[in-house]
Amino acid sequence: MDRKFDWHGTSRIMLEELSRSLTAVREHELDALTSEIVGAKRIFVYGLGRERAMLLAFAMRLMHLGLQVHVVGDVTTPAIGPGDLWITSSGTGRLATVEALMGIVKPAGARVVFFTAFPEAPLPRQADVVVRIPAQTMREGAEHVRSVQPMGSLFEQTQLLLFDLCVIRLIDLLQPAADEMEKRHTNLE
């Protein structure tokens, strides 16, 4: 611990990386995402690891908006079908579990939104909407984007901000009453 760490300099680099990644996401992809959410009968989310944590935060806000949302893997998750939307994420564009679930979701007639840094990978190409996040993942990143942060941190942080940005747009579109959103917040704390 004899080397001084540049906390402020490193935090500036992180914020610059995040700003570049967030503002590089295409608006038409975000418009397509919000359209899918507004048009869905029910919304199902699925992810693993830290991407799952970001999707859980998003699912909570969708519930606060009054939308019917389910987290795949919970024992209360119903069968998916036509009119439903499955939102999933794989920064690298390949996960065996996502591939297996895609084999259930698509034949069941649900629509798919896929978050990834690699939209050209086989799994994202099967989705109805792909939101490309140009950020480092476990497998580098789109156009070999490098980050000072380890592994997929930049991808996951960008994802969380994109989800919050999407919620702001959904509030604009759906016009929920603020007190109704607050009433939906859990009281089991």
N, CA, C and O of each residue as an XYZ file, in Angstrom:
756
protein
N       0.823     -1.193      0.000
C       0.000      0.000      0.000
C       0.867      1.258      0.000
O       0.474      2.281      0.560
N       2.023      1.189     -0.613
C       2.888      2.356     -0.629
C       2.649      3.253     -1.834
O       3.178      4.363     -1.893
N       1.866      2.789     -2.785
C       1.568      3.586     -3.973
C       0.277      4.365     -3.757
O      -0.735      3.784     -3.364
N       0.295      5.659     -4.006
C      -0.895      6.517     -3.842
C      -1.852      6.267     -5.010
O      -1.447      6.257     -6.172
N      -3.114      6.069     -4.680
C      -4.150      5.848     -5.694
C      -4.841      7.164     -5.998
O      -5.150      7.934     -5.088
N      -5.082      7.421     -7.269
C      -5.737      8.653     -7.701
C      -7.252      8.432     -7.736
O      -7.815      8.127     -8.787
N      -7.900      8.586     -6.595
C      -9.340      8.364     -6.470
C     -10.134      9.278     -7.395
O     -10.998      8.806     -8.133
N      -9.857     10.559     -7.366
C     -10.642     11.521     -8.158
C     -10.368     11.367     -9.650
O     -11.288     11.449    -10.463
N      -9.126     11.147    -10.006
C      -8.799     10.943    -11.420
C      -9.458      9.700    -11.982
O      -9.981      9.715    -13.096
N      -9.433      8.623    -11.212
C     -10.058      7.379    -11.656
C     -11.569      7.528    -11.730
O     -12.201      7.002    -12.646
N     -12.155      8.244    -10.770
C     -13.613      8.446    -10.823
C     -13.995      9.277    -12.042
O     -15.043      9.034    -12.641
N     -13.186     10.236    -12.416
C     -13.458     11.025    -13.632
C     -13.402     10.138    -14.873
O     -14.238     10.260    -15.769
N     -12.418      9.250    -14.920
C     -12.313      8.320    -16.052
C     -13.558      7.436    -16.125
O     -14.115      7.230    -17.203
N     -13.991      6.916    -14.978
C     -15.190      6.067    -14.944
C     -16.414      6.821    -15.458
O     -17.188      6.287    -16.252
N     -16.587      8.061    -15.004
C     -17.743      8.856    -15.440
C     -17.665      9.179    -16.926
O     -18.689      9.189    -17.608
N     -16.469      9.442    -17.437
C     -16.312      9.695    -18.876
C     -16.663      8.452    -19.677
O     -17.348      8.538    -20.696
N     -16.195      7.292    -19.218
C     -16.529      6.037    -19.896
C     -18.042      5.816    -19.912
O     -18.623      5.465    -20.939
N     -18.657      6.026    -18.767
C     -20.100      5.826    -18.647
C     -20.867      6.794    -19.538
O     -21.840      6.404    -20.184
N     -20.443      8.032    -19.577
C     -21.092      9.025    -20.432
C     -20.982      8.635    -21.902
O     -21.960      8.721    -22.643
N     -19.793      8.208    -22.325
C     -19.605      7.794    -23.728
C     -20.489      6.602    -24.067
O     -21.125      6.575    -25.120
N     -20.528      5.624    -23.181
C     -21.312      4.415    -23.428
C     -22.810      4.723    -23.466
O     -23.521      4.278    -24.367
N     -23.278      5.485    -22.483
C     -24.701      5.803    -22.380
C     -25.188      6.625    -23.573
O     -26.247      6.335    -24.130
N     -24.440      7.627    -23.961
C     -24.889      8.494    -25.059
C     -24.677      7.872    -26.436
O     -25.152      8.410    -27.436
N     -23.972      6.749    -26.498
C     -23.780      6.066    -27.779
C     -24.904      5.074    -28.086
O     -24.979      4.556    -29.200
N     -25.765      4.808    -27.126
C     -26.900      3.910    -27.383
C     -27.864      4.627    -28.314
O     -28.179      5.800    -28.112
N     -28.322      3.930    -29.320
C     -29.171      4.537    -30.347
C     -30.578      4.806    -29.830
O     -31.211      3.941    -29.225
N     -31.049      6.012    -30.078
C     -32.374      6.411    -29.597
C     -33.483      5.553    -30.177
O     -34.448      5.245    -29.478
N     -33.368      5.160    -31.442
C     -34.437      4.348    -32.036
C     -34.547      2.982    -31.345
O     -35.627      2.393    -31.320
N     -33.452      2.480    -30.789
C     -33.516      1.225    -30.043
C     -34.251      1.435    -28.719
O     -35.012      0.572    -28.281
N     -34.020      2.572    -28.093
C     -34.721      2.886    -26.845
C     -36.200      3.161    -27.102
O     -37.052      2.795    -26.292
N     -36.504      3.805    -28.228
C     -37.912      4.005    -28.607
C     -38.598      2.658    -28.819
O     -39.738      2.462    -28.398
N     -37.903      1.738    -29.469
C     -38.469      0.405    -29.703
C     -38.681     -0.337    -28.381
O     -39.690     -1.019    -28.206
N     -37.741     -0.206    -27.465
C     -37.873     -0.824    -26.142
C     -39.116     -0.309    -25.428
O     -39.925     -1.098    -24.940
N     -39.269      0.999    -25.365
C     -40.423      1.555    -24.645
C     -41.738      1.195    -25.340
O     -42.745      0.960    -24.673
N     -41.735      1.150    -26.654
C     -42.944      0.737    -27.383
C     -43.318     -0.694    -27.044
O     -44.493     -1.002    -26.842
N     -42.330     -1.564    -26.981
C     -42.586     -2.968    -26.632
C     -43.163     -3.071    -25.225
O     -44.097     -3.837    -24.987
N     -42.611     -2.306    -24.301
C     -43.085     -2.358    -22.912
C     -44.524     -1.859    -22.819
O     -45.366     -2.495    -22.185
N     -44.803     -0.728    -23.448
C     -46.153     -0.156    -23.399
C     -47.169     -1.104    -24.043
O     -48.309     -1.187    -23.586
N     -46.772     -1.811    -25.086
C     -47.691     -2.693    -25.800
C     -47.816     -4.096    -25.228
O     -48.642     -4.881    -25.693
N     -47.010     -4.420    -24.228
C     -47.006     -5.786    -23.696
C     -48.145     -6.026    -22.717
O     -48.511     -5.152    -21.931
N     -48.686     -7.220    -22.785
C     -49.683     -7.652    -21.806
C     -48.988     -7.856    -20.455
O     -49.431     -7.345    -19.426
N     -47.897     -8.611    -20.488
C     -47.088     -8.863    -19.299
C     -45.619     -8.809    -19.708
O     -45.278     -9.049    -20.866
N     -44.758     -8.491    -18.750
C     -43.327     -8.368    -19.000
C     -42.596     -9.372    -18.117
O     -42.871     -9.485    -16.922
N     -41.668    -10.092    -18.718
C     -40.836    -11.059    -18.014
C     -39.388    -10.627    -18.174
O     -38.978    -10.263    -19.276
N     -38.603    -10.656    -17.103
C     -37.187    -10.291    -17.198
C     -36.333    -11.484    -16.791
O     -36.691    -12.266    -15.910
N     -35.181    -11.596    -17.469
C     -34.247    -12.671    -17.150
C     -32.823    -12.233    -17.420
O     -32.512    -11.664    -18.466
N     -31.974    -12.509    -16.462
C     -30.551    -12.279    -16.619
C     -29.810    -13.010    -15.518
O     -30.413    -13.563    -14.597
N     -28.499    -13.002    -15.630
C     -27.649    -13.660    -14.643
C     -26.632    -12.676    -14.083
O     -26.310    -11.669    -14.713
N     -26.141    -12.976    -12.909
C     -25.069    -12.190    -12.312
C     -25.451    -10.737    -12.086
O     -26.572    -10.441    -11.675
N     -24.520     -9.835    -12.354
C     -24.756     -8.411    -12.153
C     -25.788     -7.871    -13.139
O     -26.515     -6.935    -12.809
N     -25.866     -8.434    -14.328
C     -26.904     -8.019    -15.272
C     -28.285     -8.341    -14.701
O     -29.232     -7.579    -14.900
N     -28.401     -9.446    -14.004
C     -29.659     -9.786    -13.334
C     -30.015     -8.718    -12.303
O     -31.175     -8.318    -12.195
N     -29.023     -8.259    -11.548
C     -29.275     -7.225    -10.541
C     -29.826     -5.958    -11.198
O     -30.723     -5.319    -10.649
N     -29.304     -5.593    -12.353
C     -29.799     -4.411    -13.065
C     -31.237     -4.651    -13.533
O     -32.081     -3.762    -13.430
N     -31.512     -5.852    -14.046
C     -32.864     -6.187    -14.506
C     -33.857     -6.231    -13.355
O     -35.021     -5.872    -13.529
N     -33.410     -6.666    -12.181
C     -34.292     -6.670    -11.010
C     -34.681     -5.243    -10.628
O     -35.836     -4.982    -10.293
N     -33.731     -4.332    -10.677
C     -34.034     -2.930    -10.381
C     -35.051     -2.392    -11.391
O     -35.963     -1.652    -11.023
N     -34.895     -2.763    -12.651
C     -35.815     -2.337    -13.699
C     -37.203     -2.929    -13.470
O     -38.207     -2.225    -13.579
N     -37.258     -4.226    -13.150
C     -38.540     -4.885    -12.897
C     -39.278     -4.193    -11.755
O     -40.496     -4.022    -11.812
N     -38.546     -3.798    -10.725
C     -39.178     -3.118     -9.599
C     -39.815     -1.813    -10.052
O     -40.949     -1.520     -9.674
N     -39.116     -1.031    -10.846
C     -39.671      0.238    -11.322
C     -40.859      0.014    -12.252
O     -41.824      0.778    -12.214
N     -40.800     -1.026    -13.086
C     -41.948     -1.324    -13.955
C     -43.170     -1.658    -13.115
O     -44.284     -1.254    -13.446
N     -42.964     -2.398    -12.024
C     -44.054     -2.701    -11.103
C     -44.578     -1.417    -10.461
O     -45.788     -1.242    -10.320
N     -43.672     -0.521    -10.073
C     -44.100      0.755     -9.496
C     -44.954      1.551    -10.479
O     -45.845      2.299    -10.077
N     -44.675      1.382    -11.768
C     -45.467      2.057    -12.806
C     -46.842      1.406    -12.999
O     -47.685      1.939    -13.721
N     -47.065      0.266    -12.362
C     -48.348     -0.416    -12.487
C     -48.370     -1.462    -13.584
O     -49.435     -1.980    -13.922
N     -47.212     -1.783    -14.145
C     -47.148     -2.796    -15.189
C     -47.036     -4.179    -14.550
O     -46.507     -4.332    -13.449
N     -47.542     -5.176    -15.264
C     -47.478     -6.543    -14.757
C     -46.128     -7.131    -15.174
O     -45.883     -7.380    -16.355
N     -45.272     -7.345    -14.199
C     -43.905     -7.796    -14.481
C     -43.556     -9.002    -13.621
O     -43.957     -9.095    -12.461
N     -42.800     -9.925    -14.211
C     -42.392    -11.149    -13.531
C     -40.900    -11.368    -13.740
O     -40.355    -11.042    -14.794
N     -40.251    -11.920    -12.728
C     -38.840    -12.262    -12.810
C     -38.742    -13.767    -13.054
O     -39.169    -14.570    -12.224
N     -38.179    -14.133    -14.193
C     -38.050    -15.545    -14.544
C     -37.212    -16.243    -13.474
O     -36.136    -15.777    -13.101
N     -37.727    -17.359    -12.997
C     -37.054    -18.120    -11.957
C     -37.775    -18.032    -10.627
O     -37.624    -18.915     -9.782
N     -38.567    -16.966    -10.426
C     -39.379    -16.884     -9.209
C     -40.482    -17.939     -9.296
O     -40.984    -18.230    -10.382
N     -40.853    -18.504     -8.161
C     -41.856    -19.570     -8.171
C     -43.238    -19.069     -8.569
O     -44.107    -19.877     -8.895
N     -43.462    -17.769     -8.550
C     -44.771    -17.219     -8.918
C     -44.836    -16.805    -10.394
O     -45.845    -16.251    -10.831
N     -43.781    -17.064    -11.158
C     -43.765    -16.679    -12.564
C     -44.700    -17.569    -13.374
O     -44.537    -18.790    -13.388
N     -45.693    -16.959    -14.060
C     -46.624    -17.760    -14.875
C     -46.004    -18.138    -16.216
O     -44.885    -17.737    -16.536
N     -46.746    -18.910    -16.985
C     -46.324    -19.277    -18.338
C     -46.320    -18.038    -19.220
O     -47.188    -17.174    -19.092
N     -45.358    -17.956    -20.100
C     -45.259    -16.841    -21.050
C     -45.998    -17.208    -22.323
O     -46.077    -18.384    -22.678
N     -46.544    -16.206    -23.020
C     -47.284    -16.505    -24.236
C     -47.458    -15.299    -25.129
O     -46.795    -14.282    -24.928
N     -48.339    -15.389    -26.114
C     -48.574    -14.284    -27.036
C     -48.987    -13.013    -26.294
O     -49.744    -13.067    -25.324
N     -48.491    -11.893    -26.751
C     -48.788    -10.612    -26.118
C     -47.825    -10.255    -25.006
O     -47.816     -9.121    -24.527
N     -47.005    -11.227    -24.588
C     -46.036    -10.995    -23.527
C     -44.700    -10.527    -24.109
O     -44.423    -10.694    -25.297
N     -43.887     -9.938    -23.234
C     -42.564     -9.450    -23.609
C     -41.531    -10.054    -22.675
O     -41.689    -10.024    -21.455
N     -40.477    -10.600    -23.255
C     -39.354    -11.146    -22.487
C     -38.167    -10.223    -22.691
O     -37.702    -10.040    -23.816
N     -37.674     -9.641    -21.604
C     -36.501     -8.769    -21.656
C     -35.342     -9.528    -21.048
O     -35.406     -9.961    -19.897
N     -34.282     -9.689    -21.825
C     -33.127    -10.431    -21.354
C     -31.850     -9.685    -21.683
O     -31.856     -8.701    -22.423
N     -30.768    -10.167    -21.126
C     -29.494     -9.490    -21.289
C     -28.354    -10.486    -21.290
O     -28.308    -11.403    -20.469
N     -27.445    -10.297    -22.210
C     -26.176    -11.012    -22.215
C     -25.180    -10.086    -22.881
O     -25.183     -9.928    -24.102
N     -24.331     -9.480    -22.078
C     -23.344     -8.557    -22.621
C     -22.548     -9.175    -23.748
O     -22.288     -8.521    -24.758
N     -22.160    -10.425    -23.587
C     -21.359    -11.111    -24.595
C     -22.188    -11.636    -25.760
O     -21.643    -11.992    -26.805
N     -23.512    -11.685    -25.580
C     -24.380    -12.190    -26.640
C     -24.530    -13.693    -26.626
O     -25.163    -14.269    -27.510
N     -23.954    -14.324    -25.631
C     -24.077    -15.787    -25.568
C     -24.092    -16.261    -24.128
O     -23.160    -16.023    -23.359
N     -25.159    -16.928    -23.791
C     -25.321    -17.596    -22.501
C     -26.184    -18.832    -22.749
O     -27.219    -18.741    -23.409
N     -25.774    -19.961    -22.235
C     -26.507    -21.205    -22.465
C     -27.933    -21.125    -21.932
O     -28.858    -21.628    -22.570
N     -28.125    -20.497    -20.765
C     -29.471    -20.415    -20.198
C     -30.367    -19.499    -21.020
O     -31.551    -19.782    -21.198
N     -29.804    -18.400    -21.521
C     -30.584    -17.497    -22.378
C     -30.973    -18.237    -23.661
O     -32.096    -18.105    -24.146
N     -30.043    -19.006    -24.196
C     -30.325    -19.785    -25.406
C     -31.450    -20.789    -25.147
O     -32.356    -20.932    -25.969
N     -31.395    -21.479    -24.014
C     -32.439    -22.457    -23.679
C     -33.796    -21.775    -23.511
O     -34.807    -22.269    -24.010
N     -33.817    -20.647    -22.812
C     -35.082    -19.936    -22.607
C     -35.613    -19.331    -23.906
O     -36.825    -19.264    -24.110
N     -34.717    -18.894    -24.776
C     -35.140    -18.363    -26.081
C     -35.899    -19.454    -26.847
O     -36.836    -19.171    -27.593
N     -35.473    -20.702    -26.644
C     -36.150    -21.836    -27.283
C     -37.541    -22.097    -26.739
O     -38.312    -22.840    -27.346
N     -37.869    -21.507    -25.617
C     -39.220    -21.601    -25.047
C     -40.023    -20.349    -25.382
O     -41.184    -20.431    -25.783
N     -39.398    -19.204    -25.215
C     -40.071    -17.906    -25.357
C     -40.573    -17.670    -26.778
O     -41.729    -17.297    -26.977
N     -39.711    -17.885    -27.760
C     -40.103    -17.600    -29.148
C     -41.245    -18.500    -29.617
O     -42.228    -17.982    -30.147
N     -41.165    -19.820    -29.449
C     -42.294    -20.670    -29.864
C     -43.587    -20.377    -29.095
O     -44.679    -20.633    -29.603
N     -43.472    -19.844    -27.878
C     -44.666    -19.510    -27.096
C     -45.359    -18.257    -27.624
O     -46.482    -17.956    -27.221
N     -44.701    -17.526    -28.523
C     -45.317    -16.359    -29.145
C     -45.013    -15.032    -28.476
O     -45.599    -14.013    -28.841
N     -44.107    -15.022    -27.500
C     -43.740    -13.764    -26.837
C     -42.716    -13.007    -27.681
O     -41.995    -13.595    -28.487
N     -42.673    -11.714    -27.480
C     -41.679    -10.869    -28.146
C     -40.450    -10.789    -27.254
O     -40.535    -11.012    -26.046
N     -39.301    -10.467    -27.857
C     -38.033    -10.484    -27.125
C     -37.278     -9.175    -27.320
O     -37.099     -8.706    -28.443
N     -36.835     -8.589    -26.194
C     -35.897     -7.473    -26.200
C     -34.603     -7.999    -25.601
O     -34.612     -8.633    -24.545
N     -33.484     -7.732    -26.282
C     -32.195     -8.285    -25.897
C     -31.181     -7.156    -25.738
O     -30.961     -6.381    -26.668
N     -30.559     -7.062    -24.555
C     -29.481     -6.102    -24.292
C     -28.141     -6.805    -24.446
O     -27.921     -7.866    -23.862
N     -27.241     -6.210    -25.235
C     -25.944     -6.837    -25.483
C     -24.954     -5.815    -26.034
O     -25.341     -4.746    -26.507
N     -23.679     -6.160    -25.963
C     -22.639     -5.377    -26.635
C     -22.325     -5.990    -27.996
O     -21.604     -5.396    -28.798
N     -22.867     -7.181    -28.254
C     -22.571     -7.920    -29.476
C     -23.860     -8.293    -30.218
O     -24.274     -9.452    -30.188
N     -24.496     -7.321    -30.882
C     -25.772     -7.595    -31.553
C     -25.664     -8.565    -32.713
O     -26.674     -9.111    -33.157
N     -24.456     -8.788    -33.213
C     -24.280     -9.707    -34.343
C     -24.211    -11.168    -33.904
O     -24.201    -12.063    -34.749
N     -24.163    -11.422    -32.599
C     -24.121    -12.798    -32.095
C     -25.441    -13.511    -32.418
O     -26.468    -12.852    -32.582
N     -25.427    -14.836    -32.512
C     -26.630    -15.579    -32.900
C     -27.852    -15.333    -32.013
O     -28.957    -15.205    -32.541
N     -27.699    -15.262    -30.700
C     -28.870    -15.079    -29.825
C     -29.534    -13.718    -30.013
O     -30.747    -13.671    -30.221
N     -28.802    -12.613    -29.949
C     -29.468    -11.320    -30.164
C     -30.148    -11.218    -31.531
O     -31.168    -10.542    -31.665
N     -29.597    -11.873    -32.528
C     -30.205    -11.801    -33.868
C     -31.594    -12.443    -33.900
O     -32.363    -12.191    -34.828
N     -31.925    -13.262    -32.913
C     -33.249    -13.869    -32.840
C     -34.276    -12.953    -32.165
O     -35.475    -13.229    -32.204
N     -33.814    -11.884    -31.557
C     -34.700    -10.993    -30.797
C     -35.492    -10.089    -31.728
O     -35.095     -9.847    -32.868
N     -36.608     -9.597    -31.231
C     -37.417     -8.631    -31.976
C     -36.811     -7.242    -31.887
O     -36.876     -6.469    -32.843
N     -36.223     -6.924    -30.742
C     -35.555     -5.637    -30.522
C     -34.227     -5.909    -29.832
O     -34.167     -6.647    -28.849
N     -33.170     -5.311    -30.352
C     -31.855     -5.407    -29.722
C     -31.437     -4.008    -29.307
O     -31.483     -3.069    -30.101
N     -31.027     -3.883    -28.051
C     -30.458     -2.629    -27.559
C     -28.975     -2.886    -27.359
O     -28.565     -3.634    -26.472
N     -28.187     -2.247    -28.206
C     -26.733     -2.430    -28.169
C     -26.124     -1.426    -27.195
O     -26.324     -0.218    -27.315
N     -25.386     -1.950    -26.241
C     -24.658     -1.115    -25.289
C     -23.178     -1.224    -25.642
O     -22.566     -2.269    -25.420
N     -22.599     -0.163    -26.186
C     -21.190     -0.217    -26.562
C     -20.291     -0.049    -25.338
O     -19.875      1.058    -24.996
N     -20.006     -1.169    -24.693
C     -19.218     -1.140    -23.468
C     -18.461     -2.449    -23.314
O     -18.821     -3.468    -23.904
N     -17.417     -2.402    -22.520
C     -16.642     -3.601    -22.234
C     -17.494     -4.610    -21.484
O     -18.241     -4.259    -20.571
N     -17.369     -5.869    -21.885
C     -18.040     -6.977    -21.201
C     -16.959     -7.967    -20.794
O     -15.768     -7.662    -20.851
N     -17.380     -9.140    -20.388
C     -16.416    -10.206    -20.077
C     -15.603    -10.566    -21.314
O     -14.510    -11.120    -21.195
N     -16.116    -10.261    -22.487
C     -15.497    -10.619    -23.763
C     -15.060     -9.350    -24.485
O     -15.276     -9.222    -25.690
N     -14.453     -8.417    -23.773
C     -14.121     -7.091    -24.277
C     -15.402     -6.336    -24.514
O     -16.289     -6.330    -23.660
N     -15.513     -5.696    -25.668
C     -16.715     -4.934    -25.932
C     -16.837     -4.630    -27.399
O     -15.960     -4.954    -28.200
N     -17.934     -4.006    -27.734
C     -18.166     -3.617    -29.116
C     -17.014     -2.736    -29.565
O     -16.601     -1.826    -28.847
N     -16.503     -3.006    -30.739
C     -15.358     -2.278    -31.283
C     -14.190     -2.242    -30.297
O     -13.422     -1.281    -30.263
N     -14.071     -3.287    -29.509
C     -12.976     -3.421    -28.542
C     -12.906     -2.252    -27.572
O     -11.825     -1.748    -27.266
N     -14.060     -1.831    -27.096
C     -14.135     -0.773    -26.090
C     -13.437     -1.269    -24.840
O     -13.746     -2.351    -24.339
N     -12.507     -0.493    -24.338
C     -11.766     -0.848    -23.127
C     -12.204      0.055    -21.990
O     -12.559      1.215    -22.199
N     -12.175     -0.494    -20.784
C     -12.560      0.266    -19.613
C     -11.500      0.109    -18.529
O     -10.822     -0.915    -18.445
N     -11.372      1.131    -17.713
C     -10.503      1.057    -16.542
C     -11.121      0.110    -15.507
O     -10.433     -0.386    -14.615
N     -12.422     -0.131    -15.641
C     -13.153     -0.988    -14.707
C     -13.024     -2.457    -15.112
O     -12.828     -2.763    -16.288
N     -13.131     -3.357    -14.150
C     -12.974     -4.776    -14.459
C     -14.187     -5.379    -15.163
O     -15.323     -4.935    -14.992
N     -13.908     -6.382    -15.941
C     -14.895     -7.256    -16.552
C     -16.032     -6.468    -17.193
O     -15.775     -5.624    -18.052
N     -17.291     -6.719    -16.798
C     -18.430     -6.075    -17.450
C     -19.023     -4.914    -16.686
O     -20.176     -4.553    -16.924
N     -18.271     -4.315    -15.774
C     -18.835     -3.242    -14.944
C     -19.403     -2.092    -15.760
O     -20.491     -1.601    -15.460
N     -18.683     -1.656    -16.786
C     -19.170     -0.536    -17.598
C     -20.476     -0.898    -18.298
O     -21.389     -0.074    -18.358
N     -20.579     -2.093    -18.817
C     -21.809     -2.546    -19.467
C     -22.967     -2.511    -18.473
O     -24.042     -1.999    -18.785
N     -22.750     -3.049    -17.290
C     -23.814     -3.154    -16.288
C     -24.239     -1.782    -15.767
O     -25.428     -1.541    -15.564
N     -23.291     -0.895    -15.553
C     -23.626      0.450    -15.086
C     -24.417      1.203    -16.153
O     -25.385      1.898    -15.846
N     -23.998      1.057    -17.394
C     -24.725      1.697    -18.485
C     -26.141      1.147    -18.549
O     -27.098      1.893    -18.752
N     -26.265     -0.140    -18.378
C     -27.572     -0.781    -18.402
C     -28.491     -0.209    -17.324
O     -29.653      0.090    -17.598
N     -27.982     -0.055    -16.106
C     -28.799      0.488    -15.021
C     -29.288      1.896    -15.361
O     -30.458      2.213    -15.149
N     -28.405      2.733    -15.883
C     -28.824      4.083    -16.250
C     -29.805      4.075    -17.412
O     -30.732      4.885    -17.443
N     -29.614      3.171    -18.367
C     -30.571      3.052    -19.476
C     -31.952      2.648    -18.969
O     -32.967      3.158    -19.442
N     -31.986      1.740    -18.015
C     -33.269      1.321    -17.450
C     -33.950      2.501    -16.750
O     -35.156      2.698    -16.901
N     -33.197      3.272    -15.998
C     -33.785      4.448    -15.332
C     -34.224      5.490    -16.352
O     -35.255      6.138    -16.172
N     -33.454      5.657    -17.416
C     -33.835      6.567    -18.499
C     -35.133      6.096    -19.146
O     -36.006      6.907    -19.455
N     -35.258      4.796    -19.351
C     -36.478      4.220    -19.923
C     -37.672      4.457    -18.997
O     -38.773      4.745    -19.467
N     -37.461      4.339    -17.692
C     -38.547      4.582    -16.732
C     -39.007      6.031    -16.823
O     -40.206      6.304    -16.762
N     -38.076      6.954    -16.966
C     -38.448      8.370    -17.114
C     -39.321      8.551    -18.354
O     -40.318      9.272    -18.315
N     -38.945      7.895    -19.453
C     -39.753      7.975    -20.680
C     -41.118      7.318    -20.480
O     -42.128      7.837    -20.955
N     -41.158      6.194    -19.790
C     -42.437      5.517    -19.533
C     -43.347      6.369    -18.654
O     -44.561      6.383    -18.857
N     -42.785      7.071    -17.691
C     -43.581      7.991    -16.877
C     -44.185      9.063    -17.774
O     -45.347      9.437    -17.614
N     -43.381      9.556    -18.725
C     -43.854     10.557    -19.676
C     -45.001     10.001    -20.524
O     -45.975     10.706    -20.790
N     -44.888      8.755    -20.941
C     -45.905      8.146    -21.802
C     -47.155      7.711    -21.034
O     -48.275      7.922    -21.499
N     -46.966      7.109    -19.871
C     -48.077      6.509    -19.131
C     -48.747      7.460    -18.144
O     -49.884      7.232    -17.731
N     -48.050      8.513    -17.772
C     -48.572      9.530    -16.855
C     -49.149      8.948    -15.557
O     -50.270      9.286    -15.177
N     -48.397      8.081    -14.879
C     -48.926      7.565    -13.608
C     -48.900      8.655    -12.544
O     -48.048      9.543    -12.569
N     -49.826      8.577    -11.625
C     -49.826      9.527    -10.510
C     -48.690      9.142     -9.567
O     -48.504      7.966     -9.255
N     -47.934     10.138     -9.117
C     -46.794      9.878     -8.239
C     -47.213      9.126     -6.984
O     -46.497      8.240     -6.516
N     -48.379      9.481     -6.438
C     -48.815      8.798     -5.217
C     -49.180      7.338     -5.492
O     -49.046      6.493     -4.607
N     -49.639      7.033     -6.710
C     -49.936      5.641     -7.067
C     -48.648      4.827     -7.145
O     -48.606      3.682     -6.696
N     -47.603      5.413     -7.712
C     -46.316      4.725     -7.753
C     -45.824      4.455     -6.333
O     -45.342      3.363     -6.032
N     -45.949      5.445     -5.472
C     -45.501      5.284     -4.087
C     -46.318      4.222     -3.360
O     -45.767      3.480     -2.547
N     -47.623      4.132     -3.634
C     -48.475      3.125     -2.998
C     -48.038      1.710     -3.384
O     -48.218      0.769     -2.611
N     -47.465      1.564     -4.579
C     -47.037      0.250     -5.042
C     -45.693     -0.171     -4.432
O     -45.304     -1.335     -4.531
N     -44.997      0.763     -3.813
C     -43.728      0.439     -3.175
C     -43.992     -0.522     -2.016
O     -44.979     -0.373     -1.296
N     -43.130     -1.484     -1.839
C     -43.359     -2.475     -0.777
C     -43.457     -1.832      0.603
O     -42.773     -0.854      0.901
N     -44.299     -2.390      1.413
C     -44.372     -1.971      2.808
C     -43.852     -3.088      3.718
O     -43.981     -3.016      4.941
N     -43.270     -4.106      3.115
C     -42.730     -5.246      3.876
C     -41.234     -5.050      4.124
O     -40.418     -5.924      3.832
N     -40.901     -3.895      4.665
C     -39.497     -3.572      4.944
C     -39.266     -3.454      6.427
O     -38.145     -3.186      6.858
